[in-house]
Structures are given as C-alpha cells and as structure tokens.
Amino acid sequence: MVTLDVPPGTIMRAPGEEASSFALECAMDELAYELGIDPVELRRTNNADRHPTNGRPYSSKHLDECMSVGARRFGWSRRAPEPRSAVDGEWLVGRGMAVGVFRAMRYGISAHVAFRRDGTVAVEAATSDPGTGMKTVVAITAADRLGIPVGRVDSEVGDNTLRSKSPDGWGVAAGSAGTASVAPAVRAASEAATDALIKHAVEHRCSPFHGLDPEEVRYRDGRLSADGRGVDFGRLLAMTRTRAVGAERSSGPTEEMARYALSTFAAHFCEVRVHRFTGEPRVARMTTVVDGGTILNSGAARNQIVGGVVFGLGQALLEGAEVERATGRIANASPPPAGSPTRTSPTIWCLNADVPDIDVRFLDHPDTVISPVGSRGVGEIGTTGSGAAIANAVFNATGKRIRDLPITPDKLIG
C-alpha cells in the first residue's frame, strides 16, 4: 500500500464487476475473432450451468435465451464479421455484443402489513427508496398477495422508527438486493395479516363471523366469507370498531440458497458509428435482454437497466480522470458549463444526444430458490458488460482493439 496525493476510489455501480467485465468480455470477443467464430456462438458453446469457483449449480440461469432474444431483436444476423466492412457514407459501422453476470443477494428484512377501517392496507418496511421504485414494489407485492388494487395500498419506507425494522440492520438500496430482500418480507407479512384478520373476525362479538372456526372463514380479494355471508375487510373493521388489524414478519436468506449460485444475467448488443476522418465514436443503438427472475415493476426495472447502460456508455466513451501531477487535483472533476462539449468529465455528464435508443427486454422467469416471489436484483446488471459491448462494436467498425478507456477519437485515428 502506497500513500498517494490523489483521491481514493470509492462507491460506484457494480464495483468490480463493471471493470472486470470490460476486460473479460473484450477478451472473449478477441478470441472469437481469432478463431473465426461468431461471438454469440462462442459464448453459447461455453455457457456453464455451474459457478466456476464454487461448483454450485445456478439457481436459475437463462443466459442462452438472453442471447437468442437479444440477437433476434437487435438484428445480429446482419452483422458483418470482418472489421471495417460496413460503411455508411463517412461513417464506419460496427456491431458488438457482450454478456453480464452480477451476483444476486438477499438480506434479512421485516415488514408490517395492516388492514385499515377505511378499506386501505398499510405496509411498512424499514428500507429506502432513493428513486429506485421501492415504494411501488412494496405496494405491488402487497396488492398482489391480498388481491386488491394497488391504489388501496399505502407503503411507508425510509424511516427506521417504523414498527418493522430490519433484523440484519440492512435497509439501504445496495448490492442489487432491495427487491429480492423486501418483497418476500412483504409477502410473508401479508399472509400473516390475513390470518390475523380472520382471527379477529371469529373472536370479536360484533363480527358476523363470531364463533366460527377460523378454518371456515375464507379471505379473497379484500373480502371475508363463510356460510354464504361476505363482507369487505373495511366494513368488518367498522362493525367491530377497530382501527386496524395487522402483523409483522421477517424474511431472509435460507439454507437452500446456500446450495446454489445466485446470479442475474444479461446480454448486451450495440451498434456504433465511427467517423472515418475524425475518429469520433457514436453509439447508435443498444439492445439489452435481462434474466432477473420475476419482474415486479417493469417500469422501474427498465429505468434501472437504462441507467446502467448509460453508466456503461460513460465507462466506454466518456469517463477519464485527468490528474494534475503537480497537485494531485482531478483537472476535469467539475461538470462542463452549458453548451460546452460533454466528453471531458470523469463522470457521466451526458447530454441526451449522447444516449442512444436503448431497447430493454426482461425474460421474467421466477427464481424460486432466492425467494417465493422469485425476484433477483437488476440495479447493477445493466452496467455490467455494456461498456464491453460498445468496445467490441468499435473493434468491428474500425479493426482497432482499444484496451485503455475511454475510447476517444485520438485512439481511433491513423
């Protein structure tokens, strides 16, 4: 360890996986070219059903399908395999692909679900939502399990004074583990709250179900019923003059999870255009297909993938910290002023014009090993491998293999 007068590296999306996927996936592309094999076919031939280091079988892996669906949607069959063979006027056109693998995790989380007299359901989870859509995931999970419209669910997160606290002390959005951790807890608490509601219905003397065996009372789609009698839960609580009935449950990793390798997978396809005289690279379009288990909130999940792909674009074409030798200062640390070029910052100060059309598709195969809900994280898989896909497309366009990021015009001229 050496002390240097430069800022230390710190948190980023997909730490480790993003940088290493660039090296690994570019090497795979180089191998495919040297052997004269299509890059998709090389990866398909070497697709493993067990983890390379611990030998455990994957809990759910559909990377083959990711590549097949992505190749079809992208139009991979029209790719010219020989570099510099596709030209559009003054632009060299290249197509490349790469895959992404990101570990899937699940932490211990508690949730509290309560039926309320006004006909709504309150769900509390001591987790956070920094724009990731967690409040919506909480509401969707409860609504689906309770059979009521999502508009009747009020979700509360981001407050460690809530009754439901994380047993592991884990409540932040990190490690692509938020949905995989919170959704099973909300599901378990929803089931427990239903049992508590039925118990309340048979024990309270003002209830139309008073005195019945709990096994005789059924809950479905927000209503309790038995012997031809039925009542909405809000009406039941009004009859018993009860403000709310609920329950709390915790959910976390299981012994079964330890027997498997848990990962999320993606296949990225990219088309770039490189100006033959100036060397300017432009990403024209990208297609990303993700195997992330059950997708609870497709809108928020797509936003996560698009954001991750934009991170990969920044990694490949824009990001490069220039250190002043005399001072250790990052010379290009500030965002550029309005109207100036956006390609000089070490972070992603991209204008919309820098970001191409991004086609995102989810396979939606439940992973029942990680949880009964079947969801794995998708927060960081979008950036894992997407930068490599861009670099591989640049090689297909120009015949130049760039191993030192970012890929700037000076590296492509000559």
KASUL-V359022 format. One record per helix or strand. SS is the DSSP state (H for helix, E for strand). FROM is the first residue (numbers start at 0). TO is the last residue. Records with the same first field share a line. If there is no record, write none. Layout:
# KASUL-V359022
SS->FROM-TO / FROM-TO
This chain:
# KASUL-V359022
H->16-34 / 38-44 / 62-73 / 75-77 / 133-145 / 149-151 / 177-202 / 213-215 / 232-238 / 256-258 / 297-317 / 351-353 / 385-397 / 408-411
E->49-49 / 56-57 / 86-87 / 90-102 / 108-115 / 120-124 / 152-156 / 217-219 / 222-225 / 228-231 / 243-250 / 260-260 / 262-274 / 280-290 / 292-292 / 322-322 / 329-329 / 356-361 / 374-374
